[in-house]
Amino acid sequence: MNRQAKGKTPRRPKKPSSNEKDPVGVYCRVRPLGAEDKECCIEVISSTTIQLHAPEGFKTNRNGEYKETQYSFKKVFGVSVSQMELFEHVAKVLVDDLIRGKNGLLFTYGVTGSGKTFTMTGSPGQGGLLPRSLDMIFNSIGAYQAKRYVFKTDEKNGMEVQSEVDALLERQRQENNMCIPKATPSRQRLDPEIADMIKPEEAYKADGIDEDSCYSIFVSYIEIYNNYIYDLLEETQEDAIKPKWNGGGTPVRQNTEFIPPQSKILREDQNHNMYVAGCMEVEVKSAEEAFQVFWRGQKKRKVANTRLNRESSRSHSVFIIKLAQAPLDADGDNILQDKNQITVSQLCLVDLAGSERTGRTGAEGTRIREAGNINQSLLNLRTCIEILRENQMCGTNKMVPYRDSKITHLFKNYFDGEGKVRMVVCVNPKADDYEETLLVMRFAEMTQEVEVARPVDRPICGFTPGRRHRNQAFKEELSRKLEERGGPVDKDVSSVINHLVYTLPPLPSSELSDPHDDVTLPRLIEALQNRHRIRQMMTEEYNKAAHMMKSMLQDLDNNFISKDNFIHEQNAKLAEKDKIIQNNKAEIERLEKKNRMQEHKIDILQKTTKIYEDDKRSLQQELETREQRLQRELSEKRRMEQRMHGVVSDTQFKWEKECKRRVNAMQLEMQNKLWVKDEKLKQLKAIVTESKTPGRPDPPPRQTQPKRPSREERPSREERIPAKRSASPSPLPTTTPVRPLHRRSRSAGGEKWVDHKPSSSLDLGTVLQPVIPNAIQVSAPNEKALSKCDRYVLTHQEVASDGEIQTKLIKGEVIKTRGGGQAVQFTDIETLKQELTTVPNRKRKSSEGAPANGDRSDGAWTDVETRCSVAMEMRAGSNMGPGYEHHGITKRRKP
């Protein structure tokens, strides 16, 4: 079983693009200085350059001089430039492109109070860019406009065309649905605020109008307030129901009579152009009607009184002029009924809200939020321009954040090559606006470097040009001929004429080849006479039919008279019924009105309930969030307490061990000192007692064997002098012995030693070499050797200052650490000394009468000085004491 292949998503059709690009046209207009302003910070140097001067008291440069900067534009308009001259240089080209099927975008930008609204709208007698654009459009296409409702929108940013009969039906249906029919706008009925905006001598007209097309104008007016889109032409109840405002400039929530307008959303049509979905588009037939529609929406626009401007715009307004045009058919009489042949172009006139600082405007409450949204949307516009400029100049392909703001998202297609883009920068030369004006100048300078692709011309329909003019000439000639011959003069007689022409016999060929031709003219006369005879017969038949029709009409009139009497009787009865019906209708209307009021109150209560429910839901969510946060903090606190308890217990255990270790070390130290003192006392006591007895006691036993001399040097038994006792005696057992941390079992085969003999030590040839069985000899201790042994010994030999050979055996135990390694804890030091016979004895002997050859007699051992020197060879407190250093200071283990 074969599965059906999945359908792939179709690719977007590529728009025809042009390789030619035009920079964004940026113009500058300087507002006249106000009467209350004394200092001017802007100077017009030329028609394309202005210079900014820092006002007095402003921050200077490092060298103390004021900074002066110059900025160039496509054209600079000074304070004396009229509105007509501004329109001629800025907007006239955009209107020409609109009529030729191309899009255009024009917006004003500047600080609050710089004259943006005056530049766009104007005043009576000084019309701005918007009324002059409307006037030029209708002056150009006024004679070629289609009848109303021939073009209609398809609610998807497109246009549809219908026949004049359908348009007439549509018009009647719209008028029947309207409760109060609107009167035809005229100059006498216009609002006095918009009357006489443009003088007749200032009117413009486009050249090269396509006379073989029909045109229709649709206008729409929206505002972007707090980054929400609202339709200013939408008929809502906001006008009739006024909200109650509190002192902060916000509507009171308890006011149940306030119904805010519905925000619109942006969509993308089939040509990937952005448009406002559900926006009302009004078809207008004159410039006065279009401007009246604009003024109706202008009165709904959000304005507020701030410290900088009495009527400051709090939103971005966008007035869209949409021109739909379709070619005539081949006869030049009717519009071609083909939707694909309709060309739709639009001109967007944008009045941006002014950037401002809340500190200067004195804004508070709602005004602060409005100013923040205005500044944020202007910042998004600046960001988009910067990224476009970077992509074009540096060749990068960064994504332009059009969707971050509604104003940039709506005009995304214009910067992608859907039409010309022009900007009028309005500046106020007063010193208070200097800092904001600097930012505006930098943005304008950067915008001039952005290039927009030039739009492609619309395709030609392919019909013969001049169709409208030829059709109109033919109708005029036909009317004139019929009037001369006494025929019916009507504009719609073409079908009758064609029928009569086809019923007459055809005319013979009337070409004369010879002036003496006597055949052609008689033949033509005969044919015309036949035609005349047929015409007379037709006239007689027409008269007979007329008489018959007249008699029939008379009979019908008699019947109508009799029926009229009957109708009058029925009308009297109907009048009575009508009265009853009218009373019932009045009652029904009263009940419906009451019902609407109740429904309205119910809707308001539902909205209020919804607001309270939303508040309750948000508060519950906030409460849950705080409870979760509290639970997390409590659990974190418990974990911290457990952790601190563990740290305290570990620290306590560590300090207890450290205290025990220090107490043990101190006890060992005191015991060693006490042992040394006891030894000294014993030796002194022995010396004192021996000095009193005449006999010589036996020498103390040796613990280590001295180096054996050779046979030749070995003295006789009488000459032998007992060697000095150099081995340190073992310490006395203490009450607190050092606790070994780890000891291997001795039953496992005996203790194993690590015999550490450094390679740097010298072999002095002494006989006293320690012999340790079952030992591992190493020159440097390593972890592998220590892991196999239980004990450690370090052998060190050196020559003392008195010429004796001294051997130290530093002993210790190998223990395991918690980290898995090994450590050595030193427990004992054994010192062995051997006297060299070749070195002369430097010590003075207290016994007199000693042999001159240096031989020692037995009486020399009993000498007090000799005994003291031997007894003091192990100095008290020295590092050679038994177990003093290594018992007292043990190596700390890691906890």
SULTAPE-V769435 format. One record per residue. N is the residue number from 0. PHI is phi in whole degrees, -180 to 180 (NA if undefined). Layout:
((N/PHI) (N/PHI))
//
This chain:
((0/NA) (1/-86) (2/-81) (3/-74) (4/-67) (5/-71) (6/-77) (7/-84) (8/-70) (9/-68) (10/-75) (11/-72) (12/-68) (13/-74) (14/-78) (15/-67) (16/-111) (17/-109) (18/-76) (19/-80) (20/-129) (21/-121) (22/-71) (23/-67) (24/-79) (25/-115) (26/-118) (27/-124) (28/-127) (29/-100) (30/-81) (31/-64) (32/-73) (33/-70) (34/-69) (35/-82) (36/-89) (37/-106) (38/-106) (39/-112) (40/-114) (41/-127) (42/-131) (43/-84) (44/-87) (45/-145) (46/-73) (47/-128) (48/-135) (49/-128) (50/-129) (51/-105) (52/-109) (53/-71) (54/-71) (55/-66) (56/87) (57/-80) (58/-63) (59/-93) (60/-76) (61/-66) (62/-83) (63/88) (64/-95) (65/-75) (66/-88) (67/-121) (68/-124) (69/-118) (70/-133) (71/-110) (72/-134) (73/-65) (74/-161) (75/-113) (76/-109) (77/-78) (78/-72) (79/-95) (80/-78) (81/-84) (82/-67) (83/-66) (84/-66) (85/-63) (86/-65) (87/-63) (88/-86) (89/-104) (90/-100) (91/-62) (92/-66) (93/-67) (94/-68) (95/-59) (96/-66) (97/-62) (98/-69) (99/-91) (100/88) (101/-116) (102/-89) (103/-153) (104/-133) (105/-135) (106/-137) (107/-102) (108/-138) (109/166) (110/-77) (111/-60) (112/84) (113/-94) (114/99) (115/-70) (116/-67) (117/-67) (118/-65) (119/-81) (120/-100) (121/88) (122/-145) (123/-55) (124/88) (125/-136) (126/-64) (127/-86) (128/-67) (129/-68) (130/-64) (131/-70) (132/-66) (133/-63) (134/-64) (135/-67) (136/-63) (137/-74) (138/-65) (139/-86) (140/-111) (141/-58) (142/-81) (143/-118) (144/-77) (145/-81) (146/-69) (147/-62) (148/73) (149/-69) (150/-96) (151/-144) (152/-78) (153/-102) (154/64) (155/-133) (156/66) (157/-125) (158/-127) (159/-124) (160/-121) (161/-136) (162/-71) (163/-68) (164/-66) (165/-66) (166/-65) (167/-64) (168/-64) (169/-63) (170/-66) (171/-63) (172/-67) (173/-67) (174/-69) (175/-71) (176/-74) (177/-77) (178/-70) (179/-120) (180/-67) (181/-83) (182/-77) (183/-69) (184/-68) (185/-149) (186/-67) (187/-74) (188/-101) (189/-75) (190/-63) (191/-61) (192/-75) (193/-115) (194/-75) (195/56) (196/-73) (197/-127) (198/-78) (199/-60) (200/-76) (201/-99) (202/-75) (203/-117) (204/-144) (205/-76) (206/-101) (207/72) (208/-73) (209/-76) (210/-75) (211/-91) (212/-128) (213/-112) (214/-124) (215/-153) (216/-111) (217/-124) (218/-123) (219/-143) (220/-140) (221/-129) (222/-134) (223/-111) (224/-120) (225/55) (226/64) (227/-122) (228/-101) (229/-126) (230/-89) (231/-79) (232/-98) (233/-75) (234/-83) (235/-120) (236/-87) (237/-69) (238/-72) (239/-78) (240/-104) (241/-90) (242/-79) (243/-93) (244/-111) (245/-95) (246/-69) (247/-82) (248/86) (249/-120) (250/-71) (251/-72) (252/-67) (253/-70) (254/-75) (255/-88) (256/-99) (257/-96) (258/-119) (259/-71) (260/-71) (261/-87) (262/-77) (263/-97) (264/-122) (265/-95) (266/-133) (267/-119) (268/-85) (269/-68) (270/-94) (271/65) (272/-101) (273/-84) (274/-151) (275/-91) (276/-73) (277/75) (278/-80) (279/-78) (280/-116) (281/-103) (282/-84) (283/-122) (284/-121) (285/-156) (286/-67) (287/-65) (288/-65) (289/-64) (290/-72) (291/-67) (292/-62) (293/-61) (294/-69) (295/-64) (296/-75) (297/-64) (298/-70) (299/-92) (300/-70) (301/-77) (302/-130) (303/-151) (304/-93) (305/-117) (306/-70) (307/-93) (308/-149) (309/-69) (310/-125) (311/-83) (312/-72) (313/-102) (314/-150) (315/-90) (316/-102) (317/-130) (318/-105) (319/-108) (320/-106) (321/-111) (322/-111) (323/-106) (324/-139) (325/-140) (326/-76) (327/-78) (328/-73) (329/-64) (330/-78) (331/75) (332/-108) (333/-120) (334/-74) (335/-66) (336/-85) (337/-139) (338/-66) (339/-70) (340/-90) (341/-81) (342/-111) (343/-117) (344/-128) (345/-142) (346/-121) (347/-103) (348/-109) (349/-114) (350/-108) (351/-72) (352/-70) (353/-78) (354/-72) (355/-154) (356/-106) (357/-64) (358/-67) (359/-82) (360/-82) (361/68) (362/-77) (363/-155) (364/69) (365/-66) (366/-62) (367/-66) (368/-66) (369/-63) (370/-63) (371/-64) (372/-68) (373/-63) (374/-64) (375/-68) (376/-67) (377/-68) (378/-66) (379/-65) (380/-62) (381/-65) (382/-64) (383/-62) (384/-64) (385/-63) (386/-70) (387/-60) (388/-64) (389/-66) (390/-64) (391/-78) (392/-85) (393/-101) (394/75) (395/-81) (396/-134) (397/-74) (398/-78) (399/-85) (400/-79) (401/-66) (402/-77) (403/-71) (404/-144) (405/-68) (406/-68) (407/-80) (408/-67) (409/-68) (410/-105) (411/-60) (412/-68) (413/-66) (414/-77) (415/-93) (416/109) (417/-100) (418/164) (419/-79) (420/-124) (421/-135) (422/-135) (423/-109) (424/-92) (425/-100) (426/-129) (427/-109) (428/-78) (429/-72) (430/-71) (431/-68) (432/-94) (433/-63) (434/-65) (435/-65) (436/-65) (437/-60) (438/-64) (439/-64) (440/-65) (441/-66) (442/-64) (443/-66) (444/-65) (445/-72) (446/-66) (447/-64) (448/-87) (449/-87) (450/-109) (451/-117) (452/-63) (453/-75) (454/-68) (455/-87) (456/-66) (457/-72) (458/-71) (459/-87) (460/-70) (461/103) (462/-81) (463/-70) (464/-70) (465/85) (466/-68) (467/-63) (468/-67) (469/-67) (470/-64) (471/-68) (472/-67) (473/-64) (474/-65) (475/-65) (476/-67) (477/-65) (478/-64) (479/-66) (480/-64) (481/-65) (482/-68) (483/-66) (484/-91) (485/79) (486/-79) (487/-67) (488/-100) (489/-150) (490/-77) (491/-113) (492/-105) (493/-65) (494/-68) (495/-66) (496/-63) (497/-64) (498/-65) (499/-66) (500/-64) (501/-71) (502/-77) (503/-76) (504/-67) (505/-71) (506/-81) (507/-75) (508/-68) (509/-115) (510/-85) (511/-97) (512/-104) (513/-144) (514/-66) (515/-99) (516/-74) (517/-107) (518/-105) (519/-67) (520/-65) (521/-59) (522/-63) (523/-66) (524/-64) (525/-64) (526/-65) (527/-66) (528/-64) (529/-61) (530/-62) (531/-66) (532/-65) (533/-64) (534/-63) (535/-64) (536/-62) (537/-66) (538/-68) (539/-64) (540/-64) (541/-64) (542/-67) (543/-60) (544/-64) (545/-66) (546/-64) (547/-62) (548/-66) (549/-68) (550/-65) (551/-64) (552/-65) (553/-65) (554/-61) (555/-66) (556/-64) (557/-62) (558/-63) (559/-65) (560/-66) (561/-66) (562/-76) (563/-63) (564/-61) (565/-64) (566/-67) (567/-62) (568/-63) (569/-67) (570/-65) (571/-63) (572/-64) (573/-65) (574/-63) (575/-64) (576/-64) (577/-62) (578/-62) (579/-62) (580/-63) (581/-62) (582/-64) (583/-65) (584/-64) (585/-62) (586/-64) (587/-63) (588/-63) (589/-63) (590/-67) (591/-64) (592/-64) (593/-64) (594/-64) (595/-62) (596/-63) (597/-66) (598/-63) (599/-63) (600/-65) (601/-63) (602/-62) (603/-65) (604/-65) (605/-64) (606/-65) (607/-63) (608/-62) (609/-64) (610/-63) (611/-65) (612/-65) (613/-62) (614/-63) (615/-64) (616/-64) (617/-65) (618/-67) (619/-64) (620/-62) (621/-64) (622/-64) (623/-63) (624/-62) (625/-69) (626/-64) (627/-62) (628/-64) (629/-64) (630/-62) (631/-62) (632/-66) (633/-65) (634/-64) (635/-65) (636/-65) (637/-62) (638/-62) (639/-65) (640/-64) (641/-62) (642/-64) (643/-66) (644/-62) (645/-63) (646/-63) (647/-64) (648/-64) (649/-64) (650/-64) (651/-64) (652/-64) (653/-64) (654/-70) (655/-63) (656/-62) (657/-63) (658/-66) (659/-62) (660/-62) (661/-67) (662/-63) (663/-61) (664/-62) (665/-67) (666/-62) (667/-62) (668/-63) (669/-68) (670/-65) (671/-62) (672/-63) (673/-65) (674/-63) (675/-63) (676/-65) (677/-63) (678/-63) (679/-62) (680/-63) (681/-61) (682/-65) (683/-64) (684/-65) (685/-66) (686/-65) (687/-66) (688/-69) (689/-69) (690/-69) (691/-85) (692/-87) (693/-76) (694/-82) (695/-102) (696/-77) (697/-72) (698/-68) (699/-67) (700/-68) (701/-90) (702/-98) (703/-127) (704/-85) (705/-75) (706/-67) (707/-78) (708/-77) (709/-72) (710/-66) (711/-70) (712/-93) (713/-72) (714/-76) (715/-75) (716/-67) (717/-75) (718/-87) (719/-68) (720/-109) (721/-62) (722/-69) (723/-69) (724/-82) (725/-115) (726/-78) (727/-77) (728/-69) (729/-70) (730/-71) (731/-70) (732/-66) (733/-104) (734/-76) (735/-122) (736/-68) (737/-70) (738/-82) (739/-70) (740/-74) (741/-155) (742/-145) (743/-75) (744/-69) (745/-74) (746/-79) (747/-84) (748/123) (749/88) (750/-78) (751/-109) (752/-113) (753/-105) (754/-92) (755/-96) (756/-120) (757/-61) (758/-73) (759/-82) (760/-75) (761/-96) (762/-85) (763/-91) (764/71) (765/-81) (766/-79) (767/-81) (768/-108) (769/-70) (770/-115) (771/-114) (772/-74) (773/56) (774/-120) (775/-106) (776/-88) (777/-134) (778/-90) (779/-147) (780/-68) (781/-135) (782/-69) (783/-67) (784/-70) (785/-68) (786/-71) (787/-96) (788/-123) (789/-108) (790/-124) (791/-139) (792/-139) (793/-116) (794/-100) (795/-135) (796/-123) (797/-157) (798/-97) (799/-77) (800/-69) (801/-93) (802/90) (803/-91) (804/-90) (805/-117) (806/-118) (807/-113) (808/-112) (809/-94) (810/-108) (811/-165) (812/-112) (813/-92) (814/-122) (815/-97) (816/-98) (817/-67) (818/-77) (819/96) (820/-101) (821/-127) (822/-137) (823/-111) (824/-109) (825/-74) (826/-122) (827/-159) (828/-131) (829/-113) (830/-114) (831/-121) (832/-128) (833/-131) (834/-85) (835/-88) (836/-79) (837/-79) (838/-90) (839/-68) (840/-78) (841/-91) (842/-81) (843/-78) (844/-99) (845/-80) (846/-80) (847/-92) (848/79) (849/-72) (850/-65) (851/-72) (852/-78) (853/87) (854/-74) (855/-95) (856/-97) (857/-67) (858/-74) (859/-68) (860/-71) (861/-85) (862/-67) (863/-64) (864/-65) (865/-65) (866/-65) (867/-65) (868/-66) (869/-70) (870/-69) (871/-89) (872/-63) (873/-98) (874/-73) (875/-70) (876/78) (877/-78) (878/-75) (879/-100) (880/-66) (881/-70) (882/68) (883/-73) (884/-73) (885/-85) (886/-81) (887/-74) (888/-122) (889/-96) (890/-75) (891/-74) (892/-96) (893/-72) (894/-68))
//
